[in-house]
Amino acid sequence: MPYTSQRYHSPHRGARNSLQNLGSNPLAGFNNPTRYLFDWEEAERGELVVRYALPYSHLESLPEAKRQIIATHGWPLEWSHSLNDQVGGQLDAGFMLTGLYEDRATDELLGQFMPTYIATRAVKP
């Protein structure tokens, strides 16, 4: 979904996918958007190389040959979203954040330098 803030507002996404219908304490977990800046093939070789602009999209950021590899393996497509979309979307929809947690993928090079995952807890007053 290219625009995350729609997830928090849009009733057409269905009760199962709308934070407005999840009850009093929804949790949201997402990748730190900066994960998508780097060429992961280079990272696996031990070097962090900035390769992509944000927001990132497998469909728009990768060359056709790499998209074909993803399709052949049946891997999911990925998109980055800004923190404004992820966190601001929750606030714009009337949620109050009551918790924020960061974690690291310790088995990845980037995780040695910064948190790679973010989770929020919110309430709808």
Rosetta blueprint (number, residue, H / E / L):
1 M L
2 P L
3 Y L
4 T L
5 S H
6 Q H
7 R H
8 Y H
9 H H
10 S L
11 P H
12 H H
13 R H
14 G L
15 A H
16 R H
17 N H
18 S L
19 L H
20 Q H
21 N H
22 L L
23 G L
24 S L
25 N L
26 P L
27 L E
28 A E
29 G E
30 F E
31 N E
32 N L
33 P H
34 T H
35 R H
36 Y H
37 L H
38 F E
39 D L
40 W H
41 E H
42 E H
43 A H
44 E H
45 R L
46 G L
47 E L
48 L L
49 V L
50 V E
51 R L
52 Y L
53 A L
54 L L
55 P L
56 Y L
57 S E
58 H H
59 L H
60 E H
61 S H
62 L L
63 P L
64 E H
65 A H
66 K H
67 R H
68 Q H
69 I H
70 I H
71 A H
72 T H
73 H H
74 G L
75 W L
76 P L
77 L L
78 E L
79 W E
80 S L
81 H L
82 S L
83 L H
84 N H
85 D H
86 Q H
87 V H
88 G H
89 G H
90 Q H
91 L H
92 D H
93 A L
94 G L
95 F L
96 M E
97 L E
98 T E
99 G E
100 L E
101 Y E
102 E E
103 D E
104 R L
105 A L
106 T L
107 D L
108 E L
109 L L
110 L H
111 G H
112 Q H
113 F L
114 M L
115 P L
116 T L
117 Y E
118 I E
119 A E
120 T E
121 R E
122 A E
123 V E
124 K L
125 P L
